[in-house]
Amino acid sequence: MIYYVSVISLISFGLFGLDKMKAVKRRRRISENTLLAATLLGGTIGTLLGMIVFRHKISKKSFLFKTVFVMAVQIMAVVAYNKFHCC
């Protein structure tokens, strides 16, 4: 599981970097849905680092709300899994 989360986080981080580069060059961008999908699939750490390192999407409140929502869903899923997957 740690390998999966590491790989998807690296992919998510890379997507944020690539999207920032495309934004600066005024090129066609990576969709927010793709960025959020990478987050939902386990790339939360990469998403947070990408937002901070590249200073990307941090001022867009609607995207921040969606990202926090995805993280809340992940937390609830982990809590539910731990609660119902007993010994």
C-alpha positions as CSV (number, residue, x, y, z in Angstrom):
1,M,0.0,0.0,0.0
2,I,2.9,2.4,0.8
3,Y,4.3,1.9,-2.7
4,Y,0.9,2.7,-4.3
5,V,0.4,5.9,-2.3
6,S,4.0,6.9,-3.0
7,V,3.6,6.5,-6.8
8,I,0.2,8.1,-7.0
9,S,1.4,11.0,-4.9
10,L,4.4,11.5,-7.2
11,I,2.0,11.4,-10.2
12,S,-0.2,14.0,-8.5
13,F,2.7,16.2,-7.6
14,G,3.9,16.0,-11.2
15,L,0.4,16.9,-12.6
16,F,0.4,20.0,-10.4
17,G,3.8,21.0,-11.6
18,L,2.9,20.4,-15.3
19,D,-0.4,22.3,-14.9
20,K,1.4,25.3,-13.4
21,M,4.0,25.3,-16.2
22,K,1.2,25.2,-18.8
23,A,-0.6,28.0,-17.0
24,V,2.5,30.2,-17.1
25,K,3.0,29.5,-20.8
26,R,-0.8,30.0,-21.5
27,R,-1.1,26.5,-22.9
28,R,-4.0,24.0,-22.7
29,R,-4.3,23.0,-19.0
30,I,-4.9,19.8,-17.1
31,S,-8.5,19.7,-16.0
32,E,-9.4,20.1,-12.4
33,N,-11.3,16.8,-12.6
34,T,-8.0,15.1,-13.5
35,L,-6.2,16.8,-10.6
36,L,-9.0,15.9,-8.2
37,A,-9.1,12.3,-9.5
38,A,-5.4,11.9,-8.7
39,T,-6.1,13.2,-5.2
40,L,-9.0,10.8,-4.7
41,L,-7.0,7.8,-5.9
42,G,-4.6,8.4,-3.1
43,G,-2.4,11.3,-4.2
44,T,-3.3,13.6,-1.4
45,I,0.3,14.1,-0.2
46,G,1.4,14.9,-3.7
47,T,-1.6,17.3,-4.2
48,L,-0.8,19.2,-1.0
49,L,2.9,19.4,-1.8
50,G,2.2,20.4,-5.4
51,M,-0.2,23.2,-4.3
52,I,2.4,24.5,-1.8
53,V,5.6,24.0,-3.9
54,F,4.2,25.3,-7.1
55,R,1.9,27.8,-5.5
56,H,-0.8,26.5,-7.7
57,K,-4.5,26.5,-7.2
58,I,-4.1,27.9,-3.6
59,S,-6.2,31.0,-4.3
60,K,-9.0,29.3,-6.1
61,K,-11.6,28.7,-3.3
62,S,-13.8,26.4,-5.3
63,F,-10.9,24.1,-6.0
64,L,-9.7,24.2,-2.3
65,F,-13.3,23.3,-1.2
66,K,-13.3,20.3,-3.6
67,T,-9.9,19.2,-2.5
68,V,-10.9,19.4,1.2
69,F,-14.1,17.4,0.4
70,V,-12.1,14.7,-1.3
71,M,-9.7,14.5,1.7
72,A,-12.7,14.3,4.0
73,V,-14.1,11.4,2.0
74,Q,-10.8,9.6,2.2
75,I,-10.6,10.1,6.0
76,M,-14.2,8.7,6.4
77,A,-13.3,5.7,4.2
78,V,-10.2,4.9,6.3
79,V,-12.2,5.3,9.6
80,A,-15.1,3.1,8.2
81,Y,-12.6,0.5,7.0
82,N,-10.9,0.4,10.4
83,K,-14.2,0.2,12.2
84,F,-15.7,-2.6,10.2
85,H,-12.5,-4.5,9.4
86,C,-12.0,-5.9,12.8
87,C,-9.3,-8.5,13.6
